[in-house]
Amino acid sequence: MSKIISFDEGSKTLQKGIKKLQNILEGLPEPNFTPEQHIMLYTTVYDMCTQKPPRNYPGELYNMYKETCQEYIISKVYEEMDKEIMDAISAMVDRNQAGEQVDQSFALNTLDLYLELKECTRKIKEKVISVKLVLIWR
């Protein structure tokens, strides 16, 4: 086994790799990963997960991965589609109230995802909950 990797040291290495990947995904001038870089990132994660306790960090790495994905999705997708999502849901509610059949399951799942992706302000949360109630009690 290689040297012990602290969480701070390993997460700094991984964050650099994540930033490089984000730059590539966004079409910024960034060279692709070399095989050596790929192996180094993979090995860092592997070593951090298989070190002897208390210096193994699978839970912490999972949380870092989850937070990074959420932040990226929120900043690149959610912010762009916020108004469109709520407009589409509002249109579904209007059609539902007019007596049309709408896919309530889809609307409710979309609203749940909407709440999950973003720590909503109280006002937004209340609005989403009221829309859900209209859909459920119709």
LUMROGU-194385 format. One record per residue: residue number from 1; residue in three letters; chain; y, x, z negated of N, C-alpha, C, CB in turn. Coordinates in steps of 0.02 Angstrom, whole numbers, plus 50000, padded with zeros to 5 digits. Glycine has a CB too. Layout:
<nodes>
   k   r c n.north n.east  n.up ca.north ca.east ca.up c.north c.east  c.up cb.north cb.east cb.up
 NUM ALA A       Y      X     Z        Y       X     Z       Y      X     Z        Y       X     Z
...
</nodes>
This chain:
<nodes>
   k   r c n.north n.east  n.up ca.north ca.east ca.up c.north c.east  c.up cb.north cb.east cb.up
   1 MET A   49940  50043 50000    50000   50000 50000   50062  50044 50000    50000   49952 49938
   2 SER A   50114  50021 50031    50176   50060 50034   50215  50053 49970    50218   50037 50094
   3 LYS A   50275  50079 49970    50317   50078 49910   50336  50007 49891    50381   50119 49921
   4 ILE A   50352  49998 49827    50373   49933 49801   50441  49915 49832    50377   49933 49723
   5 ILE A   50446  49854 49856    50509   49830 49886   50539  49779 49839    50498   49799 49958
   6 SER A   50600  49792 49815    50634   49744 49772   50655  49684 49815    50697   49775 49737
   7 PHE A   50665  49627 49782    50686   49568 49819   50752  49580 49854    50691   49507 49773
   8 ASP A   50800  49612 49820    50865   49625 49850   50859  49669 49912    50913   49657 49799
   9 GLU A   50821  49723 49905    50812   49769 49961   50778  49734 50020    50771   49831 49939
  10 GLY A   50725  49699 50006    50689   49664 50060   50730  49609 50092    50625   49635 50033
  11 SER A   50766  49571 50051    50805   49516 50080   50862  49543 50123    50833   49471 50024
  12 LYS A   50891  49601 50105    50943   49631 50148   50914  49649 50216    50973   49693 50114
  13 THR A   50855  49678 50216    50821   49696 50279   50808  49634 50320    50755   49734 50265
  14 LEU A   50781  49582 50288    50765   49520 50324   50827  49485 50349    50725   49474 50279
  15 GLN A   50881  49485 50310    50943   49453 50331   50971  49486 50394    50996   49455 50275
  16 LYS A   50964  49552 50399    50986   49586 50460   50945  49562 50520    50979   49664 50452
  17 GLY A   50879  49555 50510    50836   49529 50563   50853  49458 50582    50763   49534 50543
  18 ILE A   50867  49417 50531    50886   49347 50543   50951  49343 50583    50893   49308 50476
  19 LYS A   50999  49384 50563    51064   49385 50598   51054  49405 50671    51113   49433 50563
  20 LYS A   51012  49455 50682    50998   49477 50751   50967  49420 50791    50951   49539 50751
  21 LEU A   50919  49385 50761    50887   49328 50794   50937  49273 50810    50830   49300 50751
  22 GLN A   50981  49258 50763    51032   49207 50775   51078  49227 50832    51073   49194 50711
  23 ASN A   51097  49290 50834    51139   49314 50889   51104  49306 50957    51158   49388 50878
  24 ILE A   51039  49322 50958    51000   49315 51019   50997  49241 51040    50929   49343 51010
  25 LEU A   50983  49197 50991    50979   49125 51005   51045  49097 51031    50958   49087 50943
  26 GLU A   51100  49124 51007    51166   49100 51027   51191  49133 51091    51215   49110 50972
  27 GLY A   51151  49177 51120    51170   49209 51183   51222  49264 51175    51196   49158 51229
  28 LEU A   51230  49289 51115    51277   49344 51104   51246  49409 51129    51296   49350 51029
  29 PRO A   51288  49458 51145    51260   49521 51171   51222  49558 51116    51317   49566 51199
  30 GLU A   51158  49548 51115    51114   49578 51065   51049  49595 51099    51102   49528 51003
  31 PRO A   51027  49658 51094    50963   49675 51125   50906  49640 51090    50953   49752 51125
  32 ASN A   50853  49626 51127    50794   49596 51098   50763  49642 51045    50742   49579 51152
  33 PHE A   50721  49613 51003    50686   49653 50953   50639  49702 50988    50646   49607 50905
  34 THR A   50640  49763 50963    50590   49811 50987   50525  49798 50949    50615   49885 50976
  35 PRO A   50470  49821 50975    50407   49813 50937   50412  49843 50867    50349   49845 50976
  36 GLU A   50446  49899 50861    50454   49932 50796   50493  49888 50747    50488   50000 50804
  37 GLN A   50546  49856 50772    50585   49812 50729   50543  49752 50707    50650   49788 50765
  38 HIS A   50506  49724 50753    50463   49666 50738   50412  49685 50685    50428   49641 50802
  39 ILE A   50379  49742 50694    50329   49764 50646   50361  49778 50578    50293   49828 50672
  40 MET A   50420  49808 50577    50454   49823 50515   50470  49759 50476    50519   49863 50528
  41 LEU A   50494  49707 50511    50510   49643 50478   50446  49610 50453    50547   49596 50526
  42 TYR A   50395  49609 50494    50331   49579 50474   50303  49616 50413    50280   49582 50533
  43 THR A   50304  49682 50415    50277   49722 50359   50317  49711 50296    50277   49796 50378
  44 THR A   50383  49704 50302    50424   49691 50243   50403  49626 50210    50499   49688 50263
  45 VAL A   50395  49573 50249    50374   49508 50221   50305  49515 50191    50375   49453 50276
  46 TYR A   50259  49545 50227    50190   49552 50203   50189  49590 50136    50147   49589 50255
  47 ASP A   50223  49647 50134    50224   49687 50073   50255  49649 50015    50262   49753 50084
  48 MET A   50310  49613 50028    50344   49577 49975   50300  49520 49948    50410   49548 50000
  49 CYS A   50256  49493 49989    50212   49439 49968   50149  49463 49934    50193   49395 50027
  50 THR A   50129  49525 49946    50065   49549 49921   50072  49602 49866    50024   49578 49977
  51 GLN A   50132  49619 49847    50142   49665 49791   50115  49633 49727    50217   49685 49782
  52 LYS A   50097  49675 49679    50071   49648 49616   50127  49613 49577    50040   49704 49573
  53 PRO A   50109  49556 49545    50159   49522 49503   50185  49570 49450    50128   49459 49470
  54 PRO A   50246  49564 49430    50296   49514 49448   50338  49534 49508    50341   49501 49389
  55 ARG A   50314  49583 49546    50354   49608 49603   50331  49580 49670    50352   49684 49605
  56 ASN A   50298  49522 49668    50282   49489 49731   50327  49427 49736    50206   49469 49735
  57 TYR A   50347  49411 49796    50401   49361 49805   50386  49308 49857    50464   49396 49823
  58 PRO A   50325  49281 49861    50313   49231 49913   50357  49169 49904    50240   49211 49914
  59 GLY A   50364  49145 49843    50405   49085 49831   50478  49096 49849    50400   49063 49759
  60 GLU A   50504  49154 49828    50574   49170 49842   50585  49177 49917    50594   49234 49806
  61 LEU A   50537  49209 49952    50545   49217 50025   50541  49149 50060    50490   49263 50052
  62 TYR A   50497  49106 50036    50493   49039 50066   50560  49003 50057    50436   48998 50034
  63 ASN A   50588  49006 49997    50652   48973 49984   50708  49003 50027    50671   48978 49910
  64 MET A   50707  49069 50035    50757   49101 50078   50750  49078 50150    50751   49179 50073
  65 TYR A   50688  49074 50173    50673   49051 50241   50697  48979 50250    50598   49056 50257
  66 LYS A   50681  48936 50203    50700   48865 50206   50776  48858 50207    50670   48826 50146
  67 GLU A   50810  48893 50162    50883   48889 50159   50915  48915 50223    50910   48929 50099
  68 THR A   50889  48969 50250    50915   48997 50311   50908  48948 50369    50880   49064 50329
  69 CYS A   50850  48917 50374    50839   48867 50427   50885  48807 50418    50765   48843 50427
  70 GLN A   50891  48783 50357    50936   48726 50344   51008  48743 50361    50930   48704 50271
  71 GLU A   51031  48801 50339    51100   48821 50354   51112  48826 50429    51116   48888 50320
  72 TYR A   51064  48854 50465    51072   48862 50537   51073  48794 50571    51015   48906 50566
  73 ILE A   51026  48751 50553    51024   48684 50583   51087  48645 50568    50962   48645 50559
  74 ILE A   51110  48649 50505    51170   48613 50486   51230  48639 50526    51183   48619 50411
  75 SER A   51236  48705 50530    51296   48732 50563   51294  48724 50639    51303   48805 50546
  76 LYS A   51235  48725 50669    51231   48722 50742   51214  48654 50770    51180   48771 50765
  77 VAL A   51180  48612 50733    51158   48548 50758   51193  48491 50722    51083   48540 50752
  78 TYR A   51187  48490 50657    51213   48434 50618   51288  48424 50627    51197   48445 50544
  79 GLU A   51326  48477 50620    51399   48472 50626   51419  48445 50694    51432   48540 50613
  80 GLU A   51382  48465 50746    51397   48444 50813   51380  48370 50825    51360   48487 50864
  81 MET A   51328  48346 50790    51303   48279 50805   51318  48228 50751    51229   48283 50814
  82 ASP A   51355  48247 50700    51369   48203 50643   51395  48135 50666    51419   48235 50596
  83 LYS A   51448  48134 50705    51479   48071 50727   51431  48033 50772    51545   48085 50764
  84 GLU A   51398  48068 50817    51351   48035 50863   51294  48001 50825    51323   48085 50913
  85 ILE A   51268  48034 50774    51214   48005 50734   51237  47941 50701    51188   48056 50681
  86 MET A   51293  47944 50667    51317   47885 50631   51337  47829 50680    51377   47903 50587
  87 ASP A   51365  47845 50738    51380   47794 50788   51317  47760 50812    51418   47825 50847
  88 ALA A   51265  47799 50825    51201   47770 50849   51170  47726 50795    51152   47826 50869
  89 ILE A   51171  47748 50733    51143   47708 50679   51184  47644 50669    51141   47748 50613
  90 SER A   51250  47650 50672    51293   47591 50665   51278  47540 50721    51367   47611 50666
  91 ALA A   51268  47565 50782    51252   47521 50838   51185  47485 50826    51250   47560 50904
  92 MET A   51137  47522 50798    51072   47490 50782   51081  47436 50729    51022   47543 50758
  93 VAL A   51122  47449 50679    51134   47400 50627   51167  47338 50657    51179   47429 50570
  94 ASP A   51217  47349 50701    51251   47292 50733   51201  47251 50774    51308   47318 50779
  95 ARG A   51158  47284 50812    51108   47248 50851   51059  47211 50806    51069   47296 50897
  96 ASN A   51041  47243 50751    50996   47211 50703   51027  47149 50673    50977   47261 50647
  97 GLN A   51091  47153 50656    51126   47096 50626   51137  47041 50677    51193   47118 50597
  98 ALA A   51139  47059 50741    51146   47009 50794   51080  46975 50811    51176   47041 50857
  99 GLY A   51027  46995 50776    50963   46964 50786   50916  47001 50832    50973   46896 50812
 100 GLU A   50939  47056 50861    50896   47096 50904   50845  47133 50862    50938   47145 50947
 101 GLN A   50788  47146 50892    50737   47185 50858   50753  47259 50868    50665   47168 50886
 102 VAL A   50758  47296 50814    50770   47368 50817   50714  47403 50780    50840   47387 50788
 103 ASP A   50705  47466 50796    50654   47506 50763   50681  47529 50695    50633   47568 50807
 104 GLN A   50669  47488 50644    50696   47502 50578   50667  47566 50549    50682   47444 50531
 105 SER A   50604  47578 50563    50572   47639 50538   50608  47701 50564    50498   47641 50558
 106 PHE A   50624  47700 50629    50660   47756 50659   50729  47764 50627    50668   47745 50735
 107 ALA A   50765  47709 50619    50831   47712 50589   50828  47738 50518    50865   47643 50590
 108 LEU A   50781  47713 50479    50775   47735 50409   50755  47808 50404    50724   47691 50372
 109 ASN A   50709  47830 50446    50689   47900 50446   50747  47945 50468    50629   47911 50493
 110 THR A   50786  47922 50516    50844   47961 50538   50894  47967 50482    50877   47927 50599
 111 LEU A   50906  47913 50446    50953   47916 50389   50927  47961 50334    50965   47846 50362
 112 ASP A   50862  47960 50322    50833   48005 50271   50843  48078 50291    50758   47990 50261
 113 LEU A   50832  48093 50355    50842   48161 50380   50916  48180 50374    50818   48167 50452
 114 TYR A   50959  48134 50391    51031   48144 50386   51050  48164 50315    51069   48080 50407
 115 LEU A   51023  48130 50266    51038   48146 50196   51007  48212 50175    51013   48091 50150
 116 GLU A   50949  48227 50201    50914   48287 50182   50948  48349 50210    50842   48284 50206
 117 LEU A   50972  48345 50272    51001   48403 50305   51066  48426 50273    51013   48389 50377
 118 LYS A   51102  48382 50246    51168   48399 50221   51177  48371 50152    51224   48372 50268
 119 GLU A   51202  48411 50108    51221   48386 50042   51283  48344 50053    51233   48444 49989
 120 CYS A   51272  48279 50059    51326   48234 50078   51374  48223 50020    51298   48167 50101
 121 THR A   51435  48208 50037    51482   48188 49985   51461  48120 49960    51555   48187 50012
 122 ARG A   51484  48101 49903    51466   48037 49873   51483  47979 49920    51502   48027 49805
 123 LYS A   51541  47984 49952    51563   47930 49997   51514  47922 50056    51634   47945 50024
 124 ILE A   51495  47978 50086    51449   47975 50143   51381  47949 50119    51441   48045 50176
 125 LYS A   51358  47974 50062    51294   47952 50035   51294  47876 50024    51277   47989 49970
 126 GLU A   51349  47851 49995    51354   47779 49983   51353  47740 50048    51419   47763 49943
 127 LYS A   51387  47766 50099    51388   47733 50165   51318  47730 50194    51436   47769 50213
 128 VAL A   51282  47786 50191    51215   47789 50218   51169  47742 50180    51188   47861 50216
 129 ILE A   51175  47741 50115    51133   47697 50074   51148  47624 50090    51144   47710 49999
 130 SER A   51211  47606 50099    51228   47537 50115   51200  47517 50184    51304   47526 50114
 131 VAL A   51200  47563 50232    51171   47550 50298   51096  47540 50291    51187   47607 50347
 132 LYS A   51064  47582 50250    50992   47574 50240   50976  47506 50209    50965   47631 50194
 133 LEU A   51017  47485 50162    51005   47420 50130   51010  47363 50180    51054   47409 50072
 134 VAL A   51060  47367 50225    51068   47316 50276   51005  47313 50320    51131   47330 50320
 135 LEU A   50979  47372 50339    50920   47374 50381   50858  47347 50344    50906   47445 50404
 136 ILE A   50851  47364 50282    50793   47343 50243   50794  47268 50229    50789   47382 50178
 137 TRP A   50851  47242 50211    50855   47172 50188   50868  47123 50244    50909   47165 50138
 138 ARG A   50871  47145 50304    50881   47100 50362   50819  47061 50375    50901   47139 50424
</nodes>
